[in-house]
Every structure is written in C-alpha cells, then in structure tokens.
C-alpha cells in the first residue's frame, strides 16, 4: 500500500504531466501557425510523450493501491514573439518538472517507499535527456539569431528529430 504522502505527490505530478502535454500542444499550435512546421511536429510529439508520462503515473498509482485523480488545469500560454522564446519556455518548464520529480524521489526516501523510488528513477533519467535536448535546441536558436536561413535549417532539424523519435510506448 502506498502512503498518503507519496500518493499526494504522484497526484501532483499527474497534474504536472497533463499540464505539460497541454503546454507543448499550445506551443506546437503557435509554431504551426507561424510556419515552423518542424518545430510544431517536434512539440506535438513532446505533447504526446507527456501524456504517456501522465498515464504511467496514473497506472502505477492505481496499481499500488492509491487513487489517481485528475485535477483542473490552468490555461497554457499561447502567444510568443519568436521561436527562441518558445524553447526558452520549454527549458524552463523542463527544469520545473525535474524539480518536481526530484521532490517525489525525496518523499519516497523519507517514506522508505523503495518501490516507488525505483519507479521514479526512470523519470529522473528522462528529465536529464529532456533538459539536454531543450538546451541543445536553444543553443542553436541563439547561434542563428534572426537569420531566416538559419531558422529554416533549425526548423528542418526539428522536423527530423520529431520523425526520428520512436513512437510513444503504450503504458
């Protein structure tokens, strides 16, 4: 049986993951309407991935004797000035998620819930990858600045990255 403290932390993370999916979908929609089809594809895939993370948490919590409960969400930001601003927000958001995942892991240690701690390890590794990817994209965007040819190439690279990502696994 999972402790109430761990259950509450996971329910907060379920909300965070669902909100992440909506944030990335809103970003993708903005990109698509501004002609950044590659960035849109990348962010739509990211949105799907966050939804699958949410489902992993839901199924894990319910399987461990807890009760996953969905909560209301704030409306995500939907307007940006430029693509660099989008990916700065991606990085900032991923850092927030990393902090949240780390907090859950800390709670599992306090509660001596090593099963949930082991489950959280996958998400810790995932966040290292997410932050690294966001940093790499942001670095490239900073390099090209407002150069249209450079932006075109980055958008194409994001399209390739989206296509190369394996499909999101079913839970």
C-alpha positions in Angstrom: 0.0 0.0 0.0 1.3 3.4 -1.0 1.4 6.2 1.7 -0.9 9.2 1.5 2.2 11.5 1.2 3.5 9.6 -1.8 0.0 9.4 -3.3 -0.4 13.1 -3.0 3.0 13.8 -4.6 2.2 11.5 -7.5 -1.2 13.1 -8.0 0.5 16.5 -8.2 2.9 15.0 -10.8 0.0 13.6 -12.8 -1.4 17.2 -13.0 2.1 18.5 -14.0 2.4 15.9 -16.7 -1.1 16.6 -18.1 -0.4 20.3 -18.0 3.0 19.7 -19.7 1.1 18.0 -22.5 -1.2 21.0 -22.9 1.7 23.5 -22.8 3.5 21.7 -25.6 0.4 21.4 -27.6 -0.2 25.1 -27.3 3.4 25.8 -28.3 3.0 23.4 -31.3 -0.1 25.2 -32.4 1.6 28.6 -32.3 4.6 27.2 -34.2 2.3 25.6 -36.9 0.5 28.9 -37.5 3.8 30.8 -37.8 5.3 28.5 -40.4 7.5 26.4 -38.1 6.1 23.0 -39.2 9.2 21.1 -37.9 9.1 22.8 -34.5 5.3 22.0 -34.4 5.9 18.4 -35.2 8.6 18.2 -32.5 6.3 19.8 -29.9 3.2 17.7 -30.9 5.4 14.6 -30.3 6.5 16.1 -27.0 2.9 16.7 -26.0 2.1 13.0 -26.7 5.1 11.9 -24.7 4.0 14.0 -21.7 0.5 12.5 -21.9 2.1 9.0 -21.8 4.1 10.0 -18.7 0.9 11.1 -17.1 -0.6 7.7 -17.9 2.4 5.9 -16.4 1.9 7.7 -13.2 -1.9 7.0 -13.2 -1.5 3.3 -13.8 1.4 3.0 -11.3 -0.5 4.8 -8.5 -3.7 2.8 -9.1 -1.8 -0.5 -9.2 0.0 0.3 -5.9 -3.3 0.8 -4.0 -3.5 4.6 -4.4 -6.1 6.6 -6.4 -5.0 8.7 -9.3 -7.3 11.8 -9.5 -7.3 14.3 -12.3 -7.4 18.0 -11.4 -8.3 21.2 -13.1 -5.5 22.9 -15.2 -4.6 26.4 -15.9 -4.7 27.6 -19.5 -1.3 27.4 -21.1 0.5 30.4 -22.6 -0.4 30.6 -26.3 1.4 33.6 -27.7 5.1 34.0 -28.4 7.3 36.6 -30.1 9.8 34.2 -31.6 10.8 30.6 -31.7 13.7 31.1 -29.3 11.1 32.3 -26.7 9.2 29.0 -27.2 12.2 26.9 -26.5 13.3 29.1 -23.6 9.9 28.3 -22.1 10.5 24.6 -22.9 13.7 24.6 -21.0 12.3 26.5 -18.0 9.3 24.1 -17.9 11.5 21.0 -18.1 13.6 22.4 -15.2 10.4 22.8 -13.2 9.4 19.1 -14.0 12.9 17.9 -13.0 12.5 19.7 -9.6 9.1 18.1 -9.1 10.3 14.6 -10.0 13.3 15.1 -7.6 10.9 16.1 -4.8 8.8 12.9 -5.3 12.0 10.9 -5.1 12.9 12.6 -1.9 9.5 11.8 -0.4 9.9 8.2 -1.4 13.2 8.1 0.5 11.5 9.7 3.6 8.7 7.2 3.4 11.0 4.3 2.8 8.9 3.5 -0.4 11.7 2.0 -2.4 9.3 0.5 -5.0 8.1 4.0 -6.0 11.6 5.3 -5.7 12.7 2.7 -8.2 9.8 3.7 -10.5 10.8 7.4 -10.3 14.4 6.6 -11.4 13.1 6.2 -15.0 11.7 9.7 -14.8 14.9 11.1 -13.3 16.8 9.8 -16.3 14.2 11.1 -18.7 14.5 14.6 -17.3 18.3 14.6 -17.9 17.5 13.9 -21.6 14.7 16.4 -21.8 16.8 19.3 -20.4 19.7 18.3 -22.5 17.6 18.4 -25.7 16.0 21.7 -24.8 19.4 23.2 -24.1 20.8 22.0 -27.4 17.9 23.4 -29.4 18.1 26.7 -27.5 21.8 27.0 -28.1 21.3 26.6 -31.9 18.5 29.1 -31.9 20.7 31.6 -30.1 23.5 31.0 -32.6 21.4 31.8 -35.6 19.6 34.7 -34.0 17.1 36.2 -36.5 18.8 34.7 -39.6 16.0 33.3 -41.8 18.1 30.7 -43.5 19.4 29.5 -40.1 15.9 29.4 -38.7 14.8 27.4 -41.8 17.6 24.8 -41.2 16.8 24.5 -37.4 13.1 24.0 -38.3 14.1 21.2 -40.7 16.3 19.7 -38.0 13.4 19.8 -35.5 11.3 18.0 -38.1 13.9 15.3 -38.5 14.2 15.0 -34.7 10.4 14.5 -34.5 10.4 11.9 -37.2 13.3 10.0 -35.6 11.7 9.8 -32.2 10.3 6.4 -31.6 6.5 6.2 -31.2 5.4 6.8 -27.6 5.1 3.4 -26.0 1.7 2.3 -24.7 1.5 2.1 -20.9 
